[in-house]
Amino acid sequence: MSPGGRVLRLNPIACDAHGVCADLLPEMVTLDPWGYPVIAPGPVPAELEEHARRAVASCPTLALRLERQPRAG
C-alpha cells in the first residue's frame, strides 16, 4: 500500500442496499443487518484494485466511488 493509494467511498443516501459491492469485493465490503454496505477503512490493496473498480462500476445506484487518497504531508 503506497501513500496516495485509492480508497472506497460510499454515499449512504444514494445506496439502496442491493449488495452487489459485497458480492464483488467481500474482502473490503460487508453488509450490515439491513443489507447496507460497511466499507473497510484504509486504502484498497493493489491486488484488489481491479475488483474494487468492478464493484464501483456495478453499483446500480452509483453510490460507491473509488477515490485517490491524498498524500500525507
PQR file of N, CA, C, O and H, with PARSE charges and radii, in Angstrom:
ATOM      1  N   MET A   1       0.847  -1.178   0.000 -0.4000 1.5000
ATOM      2  CA  MET A   1       0.000   0.000   0.000 -0.0000 2.0000
ATOM      3  C   MET A   1       0.891   1.240   0.000  0.5500 1.7000
ATOM      4  O   MET A   1       1.682   1.449   0.920 -0.5500 1.4000
ATOM      5  N   SER A   2       0.759   2.018  -0.991 -0.4000 1.5000
ATOM      6  CA  SER A   2       1.573   3.214  -1.074 -0.0000 2.0000
ATOM      7  C   SER A   2       0.755   4.436  -0.691  0.5500 1.7000
ATOM      8  O   SER A   2      -0.465   4.445  -0.855 -0.5500 1.4000
ATOM      9  H   SER A   2       0.117   1.849  -1.739  0.4000 1.0000
ATOM     10  N   PRO A   3       1.431   5.482  -0.175 -0.5600 1.5000
ATOM     11  CA  PRO A   3       0.694   6.707   0.114  0.2800 2.0000
ATOM     12  C   PRO A   3       0.070   7.236  -1.163  0.5500 1.7000
ATOM     13  O   PRO A   3       0.656   7.124  -2.240 -0.5500 1.4000
ATOM     14  N   GLY A   4      -1.093   7.800  -1.047 -0.4000 1.5000
ATOM     15  CA  GLY A   4      -1.765   8.308  -2.225 -0.0000 2.0000
ATOM     16  C   GLY A   4      -2.498   7.216  -2.987  0.5500 1.7000
ATOM     17  O   GLY A   4      -2.883   7.415  -4.140 -0.5500 1.4000
ATOM     18  H   GLY A   4      -1.569   7.891  -0.172  0.4000 1.0000
ATOM     19  N   GLY A   5      -2.696   6.056  -2.349 -0.4000 1.5000
ATOM     20  CA  GLY A   5      -3.439   4.967  -2.982 -0.0000 2.0000
ATOM     21  C   GLY A   5      -4.904   5.327  -3.130  0.5500 1.7000
ATOM     22  O   GLY A   5      -5.280   6.491  -2.993 -0.5500 1.4000
ATOM     23  H   GLY A   5      -2.384   5.895  -1.412  0.4000 1.0000
ATOM     24  N   ARG A   6      -5.713   4.352  -3.404 -0.4000 1.5000
ATOM     25  CA  ARG A   6      -7.144   4.587  -3.601 -0.0000 2.0000
ATOM     26  C   ARG A   6      -7.947   4.061  -2.416  0.5500 1.7000
ATOM     27  O   ARG A   6      -7.577   3.078  -1.775 -0.5500 1.4000
ATOM     28  H   ARG A   6      -5.408   3.406  -3.515  0.4000 1.0000
ATOM     29  N   VAL A   7      -9.052   4.742  -2.148 -0.4000 1.5000
ATOM     30  CA  VAL A   7      -9.954   4.339  -1.074 -0.0000 2.0000
ATOM     31  C   VAL A   7     -11.377   4.264  -1.624  0.5500 1.7000
ATOM     32  O   VAL A   7     -11.740   4.985  -2.554 -0.5500 1.4000
ATOM     33  H   VAL A   7      -9.353   5.541  -2.669  0.4000 1.0000
ATOM     34  N   LEU A   8     -12.161   3.387  -1.036 -0.4000 1.5000
ATOM     35  CA  LEU A   8     -13.576   3.284  -1.398 -0.0000 2.0000
ATOM     36  C   LEU A   8     -14.372   4.276  -0.574  0.5500 1.7000
ATOM     37  O   LEU A   8     -14.141   4.417   0.627 -0.5500 1.4000
ATOM     38  H   LEU A   8     -11.866   2.801  -0.281  0.4000 1.0000
ATOM     39  N   ARG A   9     -15.291   4.954  -1.200 -0.4000 1.5000
ATOM     40  CA  ARG A   9     -16.196   5.884  -0.523 -0.0000 2.0000
ATOM     41  C   ARG A   9     -17.619   5.497  -0.876  0.5500 1.7000
ATOM     42  O   ARG A   9     -17.913   5.150  -2.020 -0.5500 1.4000
ATOM     43  H   ARG A   9     -15.478   4.840  -2.176  0.4000 1.0000
ATOM     44  N   LEU A  10     -18.492   5.557   0.100 -0.4000 1.5000
ATOM     45  CA  LEU A  10     -19.898   5.226  -0.093 -0.0000 2.0000
ATOM     46  C   LEU A  10     -20.761   6.445   0.173  0.5500 1.7000
ATOM     47  O   LEU A  10     -20.569   7.145   1.167 -0.5500 1.4000
ATOM     48  H   LEU A  10     -18.253   5.839   1.030  0.4000 1.0000
ATOM     49  N   ASN A  11     -21.707   6.696  -0.711 -0.4000 1.5000
ATOM     50  CA  ASN A  11     -22.720   7.718  -0.482 -0.0000 2.0000
ATOM     51  C   ASN A  11     -23.927   6.986   0.112  0.5500 1.7000
ATOM     52  O   ASN A  11     -24.699   6.376  -0.628 -0.5500 1.4000
ATOM     53  H   ASN A  11     -21.863   6.127  -1.518  0.4000 1.0000
ATOM     54  N   PRO A  12     -24.099   7.037   1.436 -0.5600 1.5000
ATOM     55  CA  PRO A  12     -25.175   6.259   2.057  0.2800 2.0000
ATOM     56  C   PRO A  12     -26.570   6.719   1.652  0.5500 1.7000
ATOM     57  O   PRO A  12     -27.521   5.942   1.726 -0.5500 1.4000
ATOM     58  N   ILE A  13     -26.701   7.964   1.227 -0.4000 1.5000
ATOM     59  CA  ILE A  13     -28.005   8.467   0.790 -0.0000 2.0000
ATOM     60  C   ILE A  13     -28.409   7.809  -0.527  0.5500 1.7000
ATOM     61  O   ILE A  13     -29.581   7.485  -0.723 -0.5500 1.4000
ATOM     62  H   ILE A  13     -25.928   8.595   1.167  0.4000 1.0000
ATOM     63  N   ALA A  14     -27.453   7.610  -1.426 -0.4000 1.5000
ATOM     64  CA  ALA A  14     -27.743   7.028  -2.738 -0.0000 2.0000
ATOM     65  C   ALA A  14     -27.878   5.508  -2.689  0.5500 1.7000
ATOM     66  O   ALA A  14     -28.490   4.914  -3.577 -0.5500 1.4000
ATOM     67  H   ALA A  14     -26.501   7.873  -1.266  0.4000 1.0000
ATOM     68  N   CYS A  15     -27.320   4.877  -1.671 -0.4000 1.5000
ATOM     69  CA  CYS A  15     -27.301   3.418  -1.610 -0.0000 2.0000
ATOM     70  C   CYS A  15     -28.693   2.852  -1.315  0.5500 1.7000
ATOM     71  O   CYS A  15     -29.392   3.326  -0.420 -0.5500 1.4000
ATOM     72  H   CYS A  15     -26.824   5.359  -0.949  0.4000 1.0000
ATOM     73  N   ASP A  16     -29.080   1.828  -2.086 -0.4000 1.5000
ATOM     74  CA  ASP A  16     -30.361   1.145  -1.892 -0.0000 2.0000
ATOM     75  C   ASP A  16     -30.184  -0.286  -1.383  0.5500 1.7000
ATOM     76  O   ASP A  16     -31.134  -1.069  -1.401 -0.5500 1.4000
ATOM     77  H   ASP A  16     -28.512   1.443  -2.813  0.4000 1.0000
ATOM     78  N   ALA A  17     -28.982  -0.633  -0.932 -0.4000 1.5000
ATOM     79  CA  ALA A  17     -28.680  -1.940  -0.327 -0.0000 2.0000
ATOM     80  C   ALA A  17     -28.901  -3.112  -1.283  0.5500 1.7000
ATOM     81  O   ALA A  17     -29.494  -4.123  -0.908 -0.5500 1.4000
ATOM     82  H   ALA A  17     -28.211   0.003  -0.918  0.4000 1.0000
ATOM     83  N   HIS A  18     -28.423  -2.971  -2.507 -0.4000 1.5000
ATOM     84  CA  HIS A  18     -28.508  -4.079  -3.463 -0.0000 2.0000
ATOM     85  C   HIS A  18     -27.518  -5.188  -3.110  0.5500 1.7000
ATOM     86  O   HIS A  18     -27.787  -6.358  -3.378 -0.5500 1.4000
ATOM     87  H   HIS A  18     -27.941  -2.150  -2.811  0.4000 1.0000
ATOM     88  N   GLY A  19     -26.364  -4.834  -2.507 -0.4000 1.5000
ATOM     89  CA  GLY A  19     -25.378  -5.824  -2.083 -0.0000 2.0000
ATOM     90  C   GLY A  19     -24.411  -6.276  -3.153  0.5500 1.7000
ATOM     91  O   GLY A  19     -23.609  -7.178  -2.913 -0.5500 1.4000
ATOM     92  H   GLY A  19     -26.145  -3.883  -2.290  0.4000 1.0000
ATOM     93  N   VAL A  20     -24.464  -5.674  -4.329 -0.4000 1.5000
ATOM     94  CA  VAL A  20     -23.567  -6.066  -5.414 -0.0000 2.0000
ATOM     95  C   VAL A  20     -22.109  -5.850  -5.010  0.5500 1.7000
ATOM     96  O   VAL A  20     -21.257  -6.686  -5.310 -0.5500 1.4000
ATOM     97  H   VAL A  20     -25.116  -4.942  -4.525  0.4000 1.0000
ATOM     98  N   CYS A  21     -21.818  -4.758  -4.346 -0.4000 1.5000
ATOM     99  CA  CYS A  21     -20.440  -4.442  -3.953 -0.0000 2.0000
ATOM    100  C   CYS A  21     -19.870  -5.517  -3.027  0.5500 1.7000
ATOM    101  O   CYS A  21     -18.706  -5.894  -3.163 -0.5500 1.4000
ATOM    102  H   CYS A  21     -22.510  -4.078  -4.102  0.4000 1.0000
ATOM    103  N   ALA A  22     -20.667  -6.007  -2.098 -0.4000 1.5000
ATOM    104  CA  ALA A  22     -20.201  -7.047  -1.182 -0.0000 2.0000
ATOM    105  C   ALA A  22     -19.987  -8.366  -1.913  0.5500 1.7000
ATOM    106  O   ALA A  22     -19.089  -9.130  -1.560 -0.5500 1.4000
ATOM    107  H   ALA A  22     -21.613  -5.700  -1.986  0.4000 1.0000
ATOM    108  N   ASP A  23     -20.795  -8.638  -2.917 -0.4000 1.5000
ATOM    109  CA  ASP A  23     -20.609  -9.855  -3.719 -0.0000 2.0000
ATOM    110  C   ASP A  23     -19.307  -9.794  -4.514  0.5500 1.7000
ATOM    111  O   ASP A  23     -18.607 -10.798  -4.647 -0.5500 1.4000
ATOM    112  H   ASP A  23     -21.525  -8.017  -3.204  0.4000 1.0000
ATOM    113  N   LEU A  24     -18.986  -8.613  -5.042 -0.4000 1.5000
ATOM    114  CA  LEU A  24     -17.811  -8.463  -5.898 -0.0000 2.0000
ATOM    115  C   LEU A  24     -16.529  -8.154  -5.138  0.5500 1.7000
ATOM    116  O   LEU A  24     -15.439  -8.382  -5.663 -0.5500 1.4000
ATOM    117  H   LEU A  24     -19.555  -7.797  -4.935  0.4000 1.0000
ATOM    118  N   LEU A  25     -16.630  -7.646  -3.930 -0.4000 1.5000
ATOM    119  CA  LEU A  25     -15.444  -7.259  -3.164 -0.0000 2.0000
ATOM    120  C   LEU A  25     -15.621  -7.619  -1.679  0.5500 1.7000
ATOM    121  O   LEU A  25     -15.589  -6.737  -0.822 -0.5500 1.4000
ATOM    122  H   LEU A  25     -17.515  -7.461  -3.503  0.4000 1.0000
ATOM    123  N   PRO A  26     -15.807  -8.901  -1.379 -0.5600 1.5000
ATOM    124  CA  PRO A  26     -16.058  -9.290   0.011  0.2800 2.0000
ATOM    125  C   PRO A  26     -14.874  -9.047   0.943  0.5500 1.7000
ATOM    126  O   PRO A  26     -15.041  -9.016   2.163 -0.5500 1.4000
ATOM    127  N   GLU A  27     -13.682  -8.874   0.376 -0.4000 1.5000
ATOM    128  CA  GLU A  27     -12.501  -8.587   1.195 -0.0000 2.0000
ATOM    129  C   GLU A  27     -12.573  -7.213   1.842  0.5500 1.7000
ATOM    130  O   GLU A  27     -11.932  -6.973   2.864 -0.5500 1.4000
ATOM    131  H   GLU A  27     -13.547  -8.899  -0.614  0.4000 1.0000
ATOM    132  N   MET A  28     -13.354  -6.303   1.250 -0.4000 1.5000
ATOM    133  CA  MET A  28     -13.415  -4.932   1.760 -0.0000 2.0000
ATOM    134  C   MET A  28     -14.814  -4.445   2.076  0.5500 1.7000
ATOM    135  O   MET A  28     -14.973  -3.390   2.690 -0.5500 1.4000
ATOM    136  H   MET A  28     -13.875  -6.498   0.419  0.4000 1.0000
ATOM    137  N   VAL A  29     -15.836  -5.192   1.671 -0.4000 1.5000
ATOM    138  CA  VAL A  29     -17.216  -4.748   1.884 -0.0000 2.0000
ATOM    139  C   VAL A  29     -18.014  -5.869   2.548  0.5500 1.7000
ATOM    140  O   VAL A  29     -18.105  -6.980   2.026 -0.5500 1.4000
ATOM    141  H   VAL A  29     -15.707  -6.049   1.172  0.4000 1.0000
ATOM    142  N   THR A  30     -18.582  -5.557   3.700 -0.4000 1.5000
ATOM    143  CA  THR A  30     -19.514  -6.470   4.349 -0.0000 2.0000
ATOM    144  C   THR A  30     -20.867  -5.782   4.396  0.5500 1.7000
ATOM    145  O   THR A  30     -20.974  -4.587   4.120 -0.5500 1.4000
ATOM    146  H   THR A  30     -18.508  -4.655   4.124  0.4000 1.0000
ATOM    147  N   LEU A  31     -21.888  -6.528   4.742 -0.4000 1.5000
ATOM    148  CA  LEU A  31     -23.227  -5.951   4.819 -0.0000 2.0000
ATOM    149  C   LEU A  31     -23.698  -5.913   6.261  0.5500 1.7000
ATOM    150  O   LEU A  31     -23.468  -6.849   7.027 -0.5500 1.4000
ATOM    151  H   LEU A  31     -21.801  -7.499   4.967  0.4000 1.0000
ATOM    152  N   ASP A  32     -24.362  -4.816   6.624 -0.4000 1.5000
ATOM    153  CA  ASP A  32     -24.923  -4.715   7.969 -0.0000 2.0000
ATOM    154  C   ASP A  32     -26.219  -5.536   8.018  0.5500 1.7000
ATOM    155  O   ASP A  32     -26.621  -6.097   6.999 -0.5500 1.4000
ATOM    156  H   ASP A  32     -24.549  -4.056   6.002  0.4000 1.0000
ATOM    157  N   PRO A  33     -26.872  -5.616   9.168 -0.5600 1.5000
ATOM    158  CA  PRO A  33     -28.088  -6.437   9.272  0.2800 2.0000
ATOM    159  C   PRO A  33     -29.216  -6.041   8.315  0.5500 1.7000
ATOM    160  O   PRO A  33     -30.105  -6.849   8.050 -0.5500 1.4000
ATOM    161  N   TRP A  34     -29.193  -4.824   7.799 -0.4000 1.5000
ATOM    162  CA  TRP A  34     -30.244  -4.359   6.885 -0.0000 2.0000
ATOM    163  C   TRP A  34     -29.819  -4.474   5.423  0.5500 1.7000
ATOM    164  O   TRP A  34     -30.573  -4.096   4.527 -0.5500 1.4000
ATOM    165  H   TRP A  34     -28.471  -4.167   8.014  0.4000 1.0000
ATOM    166  N   GLY A  35     -28.617  -4.993   5.177 -0.4000 1.5000
ATOM    167  CA  GLY A  35     -28.128  -5.185   3.819 -0.0000 2.0000
ATOM    168  C   GLY A  35     -27.332  -4.026   3.254  0.5500 1.7000
ATOM    169  O   GLY A  35     -26.971  -4.046   2.077 -0.5500 1.4000
ATOM    170  H   GLY A  35     -28.004  -5.300   5.905  0.4000 1.0000
ATOM    171  N   TYR A  36     -27.050  -3.014   4.063 -0.4000 1.5000
ATOM    172  CA  TYR A  36     -26.263  -1.877   3.590 -0.0000 2.0000
ATOM    173  C   TYR A  36     -24.772  -2.167   3.750  0.5500 1.7000
ATOM    174  O   TYR A  36     -24.373  -2.826   4.710 -0.5500 1.4000
ATOM    175  H   TYR A  36     -27.343  -2.998   5.019  0.4000 1.0000
ATOM    176  N   PRO A  37     -23.948  -1.684   2.827 -0.5600 1.5000
ATOM    177  CA  PRO A  37     -22.524  -1.983   2.872  0.2800 2.0000
ATOM    178  C   PRO A  37     -21.793  -1.257   3.998  0.5500 1.7000
ATOM    179  O   PRO A  37     -22.102  -0.118   4.348 -0.5500 1.4000
ATOM    180  N   VAL A  38     -20.823  -1.961   4.541 -0.4000 1.5000
ATOM    181  CA  VAL A  38     -19.884  -1.402   5.506 -0.0000 2.0000
ATOM    182  C   VAL A  38     -18.515  -1.556   4.851  0.5500 1.7000
ATOM    183  O   VAL A  38     -18.063  -2.671   4.594 -0.5500 1.4000
ATOM    184  H   VAL A  38     -20.573  -2.886   4.257  0.4000 1.0000
ATOM    185  N   ILE A  39     -17.864  -0.433   4.586 -0.4000 1.5000
ATOM    186  CA  ILE A  39     -16.595  -0.415   3.871 -0.0000 2.0000
ATOM    187  C   ILE A  39     -15.437  -0.490   4.864  0.5500 1.7000
ATOM    188  O   ILE A  39     -15.408   0.247   5.850 -0.5500 1.4000
ATOM    189  H   ILE A  39     -18.231   0.473   4.795  0.4000 1.0000
ATOM    190  N   ALA A  40     -14.492  -1.376   4.603 -0.4000 1.5000
ATOM    191  CA  ALA A  40     -13.294  -1.477   5.441 -0.0000 2.0000
ATOM    192  C   ALA A  40     -12.503  -0.175   5.325  0.5500 1.7000
ATOM    193  O   ALA A  40     -12.385   0.382   4.233 -0.5500 1.4000
ATOM    194  H   ALA A  40     -14.515  -1.975   3.802  0.4000 1.0000
ATOM    195  N   PRO A  41     -11.967   0.308   6.431 -0.5600 1.5000
ATOM    196  CA  PRO A  41     -11.190   1.552   6.377  0.2800 2.0000
ATOM    197  C   PRO A  41      -9.837   1.327   5.707  0.5500 1.7000
ATOM    198  O   PRO A  41      -9.340   0.203   5.629 -0.5500 1.4000
ATOM    199  N   GLY A  42      -9.266   2.405   5.236 -0.4000 1.5000
ATOM    200  CA  GLY A  42      -7.930   2.348   4.669 -0.0000 2.0000
ATOM    201  C   GLY A  42      -7.932   2.188   3.163  0.5500 1.7000
ATOM    202  O   GLY A  42      -8.976   2.034   2.530 -0.5500 1.4000
ATOM    203  H   GLY A  42      -9.669   3.318   5.300  0.4000 1.0000
ATOM    204  N   PRO A  43      -6.725   2.230   2.605 -0.5600 1.5000
ATOM    205  CA  PRO A  43      -6.598   2.145   1.155  0.2800 2.0000
ATOM    206  C   PRO A  43      -6.909   0.747   0.627  0.5500 1.7000
ATOM    207  O   PRO A  43      -6.792  -0.247   1.344 -0.5500 1.4000
ATOM    208  N   VAL A  44      -7.302   0.696  -0.626 -0.4000 1.5000
ATOM    209  CA  VAL A  44      -7.552  -0.569  -1.305 -0.0000 2.0000
ATOM    210  C   VAL A  44      -6.194  -1.182  -1.652  0.5500 1.7000
ATOM    211  O   VAL A  44      -5.384  -0.530  -2.310 -0.5500 1.4000
ATOM    212  H   VAL A  44      -7.397   1.503  -1.209  0.4000 1.0000
ATOM    213  N   PRO A  45      -5.929  -2.409  -1.229 -0.5600 1.5000
ATOM    214  CA  PRO A  45      -4.663  -3.048  -1.604  0.2800 2.0000
ATOM    215  C   PRO A  45      -4.552  -3.161  -3.127  0.5500 1.7000
ATOM    216  O   PRO A  45      -5.550  -3.357  -3.819 -0.5500 1.4000
ATOM    217  N   ALA A  46      -3.343  -3.036  -3.627 -0.4000 1.5000
ATOM    218  CA  ALA A  46      -3.115  -3.057  -5.076 -0.0000 2.0000
ATOM    219  C   ALA A  46      -3.704  -4.301  -5.724  0.5500 1.7000
ATOM    220  O   ALA A  46      -4.236  -4.231  -6.832 -0.5500 1.4000
ATOM    221  H   ALA A  46      -2.532  -2.876  -3.064  0.4000 1.0000
ATOM    222  N   GLU A  47      -3.614  -5.437  -5.045 -0.4000 1.5000
ATOM    223  CA  GLU A  47      -4.110  -6.684  -5.630 -0.0000 2.0000
ATOM    224  C   GLU A  47      -5.636  -6.741  -5.708  0.5500 1.7000
ATOM    225  O   GLU A  47      -6.187  -7.603  -6.392 -0.5500 1.4000
ATOM    226  H   GLU A  47      -3.181  -5.494  -4.145  0.4000 1.0000
ATOM    227  N   LEU A  48      -6.323  -5.830  -5.015 -0.4000 1.5000
ATOM    228  CA  LEU A  48      -7.782  -5.792  -5.043 -0.0000 2.0000
ATOM    229  C   LEU A  48      -8.337  -4.616  -5.852  0.5500 1.7000
ATOM    230  O   LEU A  48      -9.552  -4.466  -5.972 -0.5500 1.4000
ATOM    231  H   LEU A  48      -5.876  -5.129  -4.459  0.4000 1.0000
ATOM    232  N   GLU A  49      -7.460  -3.793  -6.401 -0.4000 1.5000
ATOM    233  CA  GLU A  49      -7.936  -2.581  -7.070 -0.0000 2.0000
ATOM    234  C   GLU A  49      -8.840  -2.885  -8.268  0.5500 1.7000
ATOM    235  O   GLU A  49      -9.835  -2.189  -8.473 -0.5500 1.4000
ATOM    236  H   GLU A  49      -6.472  -3.914  -6.303  0.4000 1.0000
ATOM    237  N   GLU A  50      -8.517  -3.899  -9.052 -0.4000 1.5000
ATOM    238  CA  GLU A  50      -9.375  -4.239 -10.198 -0.0000 2.0000
ATOM    239  C   GLU A  50     -10.756  -4.706  -9.723  0.5500 1.7000
ATOM    240  O   GLU A  50     -11.768  -4.375 -10.340 -0.5500 1.4000
ATOM    241  H   GLU A  50      -7.710  -4.464  -8.885  0.4000 1.0000
ATOM    242  N   HIS A  51     -10.797  -5.467  -8.642 -0.4000 1.5000
ATOM    243  CA  HIS A  51     -12.080  -5.911  -8.078 -0.0000 2.0000
ATOM    244  C   HIS A  51     -12.872  -4.711  -7.548  0.5500 1.7000
ATOM    245  O   HIS A  51     -14.095  -4.655  -7.680 -0.5500 1.4000
ATOM    246  H   HIS A  51      -9.974  -5.736  -8.141  0.4000 1.0000
ATOM    247  N   ALA A  52     -12.158  -3.754  -6.949 -0.4000 1.5000
ATOM    248  CA  ALA A  52     -12.815  -2.549  -6.452 -0.0000 2.0000
ATOM    249  C   ALA A  52     -13.415  -1.755  -7.608  0.5500 1.7000
ATOM    250  O   ALA A  52     -14.533  -1.252  -7.503 -0.5500 1.4000
ATOM    251  H   ALA A  52     -11.164  -3.799  -6.842  0.4000 1.0000
ATOM    252  N   ARG A  53     -12.681  -1.643  -8.698 -0.4000 1.5000
ATOM    253  CA  ARG A  53     -13.202  -0.932  -9.874 -0.0000 2.0000
ATOM    254  C   ARG A  53     -14.464  -1.615 -10.403  0.5500 1.7000
ATOM    255  O   ARG A  53     -15.426  -0.948 -10.782 -0.5500 1.4000
ATOM    256  H   ARG A  53     -11.772  -2.052  -8.783  0.4000 1.0000
ATOM    257  N   ARG A  54     -14.450  -2.933 -10.424 -0.4000 1.5000
ATOM    258  CA  ARG A  54     -15.610  -3.690 -10.900 -0.0000 2.0000
ATOM    259  C   ARG A  54     -16.811  -3.455  -9.982  0.5500 1.7000
ATOM    260  O   ARG A  54     -17.934  -3.292 -10.459 -0.5500 1.4000
ATOM    261  H   ARG A  54     -13.668  -3.475 -10.116  0.4000 1.0000
ATOM    262  N   ALA A  55     -16.578  -3.439  -8.668 -0.4000 1.5000
ATOM    263  CA  ALA A  55     -17.672  -3.198  -7.720 -0.0000 2.0000
ATOM    264  C   ALA A  55     -18.262  -1.802  -7.914  0.5500 1.7000
ATOM    265  O   ALA A  55     -19.480  -1.627  -7.893 -0.5500 1.4000
ATOM    266  H   ALA A  55     -15.666  -3.572  -8.280  0.4000 1.0000
ATOM    267  N   VAL A  56     -17.393  -0.816  -8.103 -0.4000 1.5000
ATOM    268  CA  VAL A  56     -17.855   0.555  -8.327 -0.0000 2.0000
ATOM    269  C   VAL A  56     -18.672   0.635  -9.616  0.5500 1.7000
ATOM    270  O   VAL A  56     -19.746   1.236  -9.634 -0.5500 1.4000
ATOM    271  H   VAL A  56     -16.404  -0.958  -8.121  0.4000 1.0000
ATOM    272  N   ALA A  57     -18.170   0.037 -10.682 -0.4000 1.5000
ATOM    273  CA  ALA A  57     -18.861   0.087 -11.971 -0.0000 2.0000
ATOM    274  C   ALA A  57     -20.191  -0.663 -11.939  0.5500 1.7000
ATOM    275  O   ALA A  57     -21.090  -0.356 -12.722 -0.5500 1.4000
ATOM    276  H   ALA A  57     -17.297  -0.451 -10.667  0.4000 1.0000
ATOM    277  N   SER A  58     -20.327  -1.634 -11.052 -0.4000 1.5000
ATOM    278  CA  SER A  58     -21.541  -2.453 -10.998 -0.0000 2.0000
ATOM    279  C   SER A  58     -22.600  -1.922 -10.047  0.5500 1.7000
ATOM    280  O   SER A  58     -23.707  -2.458 -10.003 -0.5500 1.4000
ATOM    281  H   SER A  58     -19.597  -1.884 -10.416  0.4000 1.0000
ATOM    282  N   CYS A  59     -22.288  -0.885  -9.287 -0.4000 1.5000
ATOM    283  CA  CYS A  59     -23.261  -0.341  -8.333 -0.0000 2.0000
ATOM    284  C   CYS A  59     -24.456   0.241  -9.096  0.5500 1.7000
ATOM    285  O   CYS A  59     -24.290   1.185  -9.868 -0.5500 1.4000
ATOM    286  H   CYS A  59     -21.388  -0.449  -9.323  0.4000 1.0000
ATOM    287  N   PRO A  60     -25.659  -0.312  -8.887 -0.5600 1.5000
ATOM    288  CA  PRO A  60     -26.818   0.156  -9.652  0.2800 2.0000
ATOM    289  C   PRO A  60     -27.244   1.590  -9.351  0.5500 1.7000
ATOM    290  O   PRO A  60     -27.921   2.215 -10.167 -0.5500 1.4000
ATOM    291  N   THR A  61     -26.854   2.122  -8.187 -0.4000 1.5000
ATOM    292  CA  THR A  61     -27.255   3.489  -7.843 -0.0000 2.0000
ATOM    293  C   THR A  61     -26.082   4.469  -7.858  0.5500 1.7000
ATOM    294  O   THR A  61     -26.238   5.629  -7.476 -0.5500 1.4000
ATOM    295  H   THR A  61     -26.304   1.615  -7.523  0.4000 1.0000
ATOM    296  N   LEU A  62     -24.914   4.008  -8.296 -0.4000 1.5000
ATOM    297  CA  LEU A  62     -23.699   4.845  -8.353 -0.0000 2.0000
ATOM    298  C   LEU A  62     -23.331   5.407  -6.980  0.5500 1.7000
ATOM    299  O   LEU A  62     -22.821   6.522  -6.874 -0.5500 1.4000
ATOM    300  H   LEU A  62     -24.787   3.066  -8.606  0.4000 1.0000
ATOM    301  N   ALA A  63     -23.596   4.624  -5.931 -0.4000 1.5000
ATOM    302  CA  ALA A  63     -23.329   5.083  -4.565 -0.0000 2.0000
ATOM    303  C   ALA A  63     -21.893   4.816  -4.124  0.5500 1.7000
ATOM    304  O   ALA A  63     -21.452   5.355  -3.109 -0.5500 1.4000
ATOM    305  H   ALA A  63     -24.010   3.718  -6.017  0.4000 1.0000
ATOM    306  N   LEU A  64     -21.169   4.005  -4.861 -0.4000 1.5000
ATOM    307  CA  LEU A  64     -19.807   3.634  -4.487 -0.0000 2.0000
ATOM    308  C   LEU A  64     -18.824   4.314  -5.424  0.5500 1.7000
ATOM    309  O   LEU A  64     -19.022   4.340  -6.638 -0.5500 1.4000
ATOM    310  H   LEU A  64     -21.527   3.567  -5.685  0.4000 1.0000
ATOM    311  N   ARG A  65     -17.755   4.866  -4.846 -0.4000 1.5000
ATOM    312  CA  ARG A  65     -16.712   5.542  -5.629 -0.0000 2.0000
ATOM    313  C   ARG A  65     -15.348   5.028  -5.206  0.5500 1.7000
ATOM    314  O   ARG A  65     -15.165   4.589  -4.070 -0.5500 1.4000
ATOM    315  H   ARG A  65     -17.594   4.845  -3.860  0.4000 1.0000
ATOM    316  N   LEU A  66     -14.407   5.082  -6.109 -0.4000 1.5000
ATOM    317  CA  LEU A  66     -13.015   4.773  -5.821 -0.0000 2.0000
ATOM    318  C   LEU A  66     -12.255   6.066  -6.011  0.5500 1.7000
ATOM    319  O   LEU A  66     -12.146   6.571  -7.128 -0.5500 1.4000
ATOM    320  H   LEU A  66     -14.556   5.438  -7.032  0.4000 1.0000
ATOM    321  N   GLU A  67     -11.732   6.600  -4.927 -0.4000 1.5000
ATOM    322  CA  GLU A  67     -11.072   7.922  -4.978 -0.0000 2.0000
ATOM    323  C   GLU A  67      -9.604   7.804  -4.632  0.5500 1.7000
ATOM    324  O   GLU A  67      -9.192   6.921  -3.880 -0.5500 1.4000
ATOM    325  H   GLU A  67     -11.821   6.190  -4.019  0.4000 1.0000
ATOM    326  N   ARG A  68      -8.828   8.705  -5.192 -0.4000 1.5000
ATOM    327  CA  ARG A  68      -7.410   8.769  -4.846 -0.0000 2.0000
ATOM    328  C   ARG A  68      -7.314   9.349  -3.438  0.5500 1.7000
ATOM    329  O   ARG A  68      -7.921  10.372  -3.119 -0.5500 1.4000
ATOM    330  H   ARG A  68      -9.163   9.422  -5.803  0.4000 1.0000
ATOM    331  N   GLN A  69      -6.540   8.672  -2.619 -0.4000 1.5000
ATOM    332  CA  GLN A  69      -6.329   9.136  -1.240 -0.0000 2.0000
ATOM    333  C   GLN A  69      -5.250  10.206  -1.251  0.5500 1.7000
ATOM    334  O   GLN A  69      -4.187  10.002  -1.838 -0.5500 1.4000
ATOM    335  H   GLN A  69      -6.047   7.841  -2.878  0.4000 1.0000
ATOM    336  N   PRO A  70      -5.502  11.344  -0.612 -0.5600 1.5000
ATOM    337  CA  PRO A  70      -4.489  12.396  -0.600  0.2800 2.0000
ATOM    338  C   PRO A  70      -3.230  11.935   0.128  0.5500 1.7000
ATOM    339  O   PRO A  70      -3.306  11.203   1.115 -0.5500 1.4000
ATOM    340  N   ARG A  71      -2.095  12.362  -0.357 -0.4000 1.5000
ATOM    341  CA  ARG A  71      -0.830  12.022   0.309 -0.0000 2.0000
ATOM    342  C   ARG A  71      -0.690  12.831   1.582  0.5500 1.7000
ATOM    343  O   ARG A  71      -1.063  14.003   1.643 -0.5500 1.4000
ATOM    344  H   ARG A  71      -2.034  12.957  -1.158  0.4000 1.0000
ATOM    345  N   ALA A  72      -0.148  12.185   2.589 -0.4000 1.5000
ATOM    346  CA  ALA A  72       0.084  12.874   3.867 -0.0000 2.0000
ATOM    347  C   ALA A  72       1.282  13.792   3.723  0.5500 1.7000
ATOM    348  O   ALA A  72       2.252  13.464   3.040 -0.5500 1.4000
ATOM    349  H   ALA A  72       0.155  11.233   2.540  0.4000 1.0000
ATOM    350  N   GLY A  73       1.205  14.949   4.374 -0.4000 1.5000
ATOM    351  CA  GLY A  73       2.343  15.846   4.400 -0.0000 2.0000
ATOM    352  C   GLY A  73       2.337  16.802   3.353  0.5500 1.7000
ATOM    353  O   GLY A  73       3.250  17.623   3.262 -0.5500 1.4000
ATOM    354  H   GLY A  73       0.417  15.216   4.929  0.4000 1.0000
TER
END
